Amino acid sequence: MTGLVRRGPGTDPDPDRAQTAVVGVAILLGLTVLAVAGLSATAGSIVEDGAASATATRVADDLETALGPASGARTTTLALDSGSMRVVNRSVWVLGEGGVVWAGHAGAIVYADGGHRVTGFAGAVVHRDDRGRRLLAPSRLAPADDALYLGVPVLNASGADGVATGGHGLDVALRTDARARRIDLPPGRYRVGFETETPAAWERHLRERGATTTRRDVDGDGVPSVVAAFDGPRRVHLIVHDVRLRVAVGR
C-alpha cells in the first residue's frame, strides 16, 4: 500500500504550527499578567482615593464643629490618616462707598491630602478635589429685608502652624475658646469681601444668597477676594467671634 504514513501518538503533523501556538500562548500569558497588574494598580488607586475622600469629608465635619458659632472653650480632635494641616492668613472685608469700613484677619485652617483640600474659613467649609470646588458648610452671611447679618470667626492661633502626618495616623487637637462681640453699622451701601483661593465656590454660594459678585485683590497680596454686593442701603449687624485657637498633636 502506498500514500499512507503512520505517526506516533502525540506527534504534531505540522511542527511550525505547534511552535506558533506556543508563542501565541506566551503572548497571551504576558498580556494577562500586564492586564492584572494594571487592574491591581487601578484598584489600589481607587481605594487610596476613596480613603482620602472619606478622611476629607470627616475633616470637613470636624472643622465645621471646631469653628462653629458657639462661645466658650472646647476641643475638637481630628483623626488624620494622612495629609497635612496648617493655618494660613485670610481676611474678611466690609466695604463702604468710601473704602474699607471693617477688616478682620480671620485666618483659615487648611487640610490637604493629595488631590483633596479642605478649608475652614469665615464659618464656611470648602472641599476641593478633581471633581471641583464646593461648599460643604455655608458662611454666616444672611441678608434680610433692609439688613445684612454677618458672623465672622477671627482666629488668633498659637501652637503648631502646621502638622504633617508623614503617612502615619495622627490625632490633631483644635482647642478653641471663643468670645463674641457685636458691631452695628448704620444704613449704607455695603459690600462684603471674602479672601479665598477657591473663588468659584464662594461666588456660587453668595449668588444663592442674592448677591452680585466681583473679584478684587483688596490688600494686594495676590490672593483674590470675592466681593458680594446687595441691592439698596442696609444696616449691617456684624458678630465677630474672637477664637483663641491652639493646634496640638494628640488628644
Residue pairs with C-beta under 8 A, 6 or more apart in sequence:
7 13
12 18
48 114
49 114
49 115
51 81
52 82
52 83
52 113
52 114
52 115
52 116
53 116
53 129
55 80
55 81
55 82
55 83
55 113
55 116
56 111
56 113
56 116
56 117
56 118
56 127
56 129
57 127
57 136
58 78
58 79
59 78
59 80
59 85
59 111
59 118
60 118
60 120
60 125
60 127
60 136
60 137
62 76
62 77
62 78
62 174
63 78
63 109
63 111
63 118
63 120
63 125
63 137
64 120
64 125
64 136
64 137
65 76
66 74
66 76
66 109
66 120
66 174
66 176
67 109
67 120
67 123
67 153
67 155
67 176
67 243
69 123
69 140
69 151
69 153
69 180
69 239
69 241
70 178
71 178
71 179
71 180
71 241
72 177
72 178
73 175
73 176
73 177
74 175
74 176
74 177
75 173
75 174
75 175
75 176
75 251
76 173
76 174
76 176
77 171
77 172
77 173
77 174
77 251
78 85
78 111
78 171
78 172
78 173
78 174
79 169
79 170
79 171
80 111
80 163
80 165
80 169
80 170
80 171
80 172
81 165
81 169
82 113
82 114
82 165
82 167
82 168
83 111
83 112
83 113
83 114
83 116
83 164
83 165
84 111
84 112
84 113
84 162
84 163
84 164
84 165
85 109
85 110
85 111
85 112
85 162
85 163
85 172
85 247
86 109
86 110
86 161
86 162
86 163
87 107
87 108
87 109
87 110
87 155
87 157
87 161
87 162
87 245
87 247
88 107
88 108
88 110
89 105
89 107
89 108
90 105
90 106
90 107
90 108
90 121
90 122
90 195
90 196
90 223
91 103
91 104
91 105
91 106
91 193
91 195
91 218
91 219
91 225
92 103
92 104
92 106
92 122
92 152
92 192
92 193
92 194
92 195
93 100
93 102
93 103
93 104
93 192
93 193
93 194
93 195
93 218
93 225
93 227
94 100
94 101
94 102
94 103
94 150
94 185
94 190
94 191
94 192
94 193
94 236
94 238
95 101
95 190
95 191
95 192
95 193
95 218
95 227
96 188
96 189
96 190
97 188
97 189
100 218
101 185
101 190
102 183
102 185
102 238
104 152
104 154
104 240
105 154
106 121
106 122
106 152
106 153
106 154
106 155
107 121
107 154
107 155
107 156
107 157
107 245
108 119
108 120
108 121
108 122
108 155
109 119
109 120
109 121
109 155
109 174
110 117
110 118
110 119
110 120
111 117
111 118
111 119
112 118
115 129
115 130
116 127
116 128
116 129
117 127
117 128
117 129
118 125
118 126
118 127
118 128
118 136
119 125
119 126
119 128
119 196
119 197
119 198
121 194
121 196
122 139
122 140
122 152
122 153
122 194
123 137
123 138
123 139
123 140
123 151
123 152
123 153
124 135
124 137
124 138
124 139
124 202
124 205
125 135
125 136
125 137
126 133
126 134
126 135
126 136
126 196
126 198
126 201
126 202
127 133
127 134
127 136
128 198
128 201
132 200
132 201
133 198
133 200
133 201
134 201
135 201
135 202
135 204
135 205
138 205
139 194
139 205
139 206
140 149
140 150
140 151
140 152
140 239
141 148
141 149
141 150
141 151
141 192
141 206
141 209
141 228
142 148
142 149
142 150
142 209
143 149
143 209
143 210
143 211
143 230
143 234
146 187
146 232
146 233
146 234
146 235
147 234
147 235
147 236
147 237
148 190
148 192
148 230
148 234
148 235
148 236
148 237
149 237
149 239
150 192
150 236
150 237
150 238
150 239
151 238
151 239
151 241
152 238
152 239
152 240
152 241
153 178
153 241
153 243
154 240
154 241
154 242
154 243
155 243
155 245
156 242
156 243
156 244
156 245
157 245
157 246
157 247
158 244
158 245
158 246
158 247
159 245
159 246
159 247
159 248
160 247
160 248
160 249
161 247
163 170
163 172
163 247
163 249
170 249
171 249
171 250
171 251
172 247
172 248
172 249
173 247
173 248
173 249
173 250
173 251
174 245
174 246
174 247
175 245
175 246
175 247
175 248
176 243
176 244
176 245
176 246
177 243
177 244
178 241
178 242
178 243
178 244
179 241
179 242
180 239
180 240
180 241
180 242
181 239
181 240
181 242
182 237
182 238
182 239
182 240
183 236
183 238
183 239
183 240
184 235
184 236
184 237
184 238
185 235
185 236
185 237
185 238
186 235
187 233
187 234
187 235
188 233
188 234
188 236
189 229
189 232
189 233
189 234
190 230
190 234
190 236
191 227
191 228
191 229
192 227
192 228
193 216
193 218
193 225
193 226
193 227
193 228
194 202
194 206
194 225
194 226
194 228
195 218
195 219
195 223
195 224
195 225
196 202
196 223
196 224
196 225
196 226
197 223
199 215
199 224
199 226
202 213
202 226
203 213
203 226
206 213
206 226
206 228
207 213
209 228
210 230
211 228
211 229
211 230
212 228
212 229
212 230
213 226
213 227
213 228
213 229
214 226
214 227
214 229
215 224
215 225
215 226
215 227
216 224
216 225
216 227
217 223
217 224
217 225
218 225
218 227
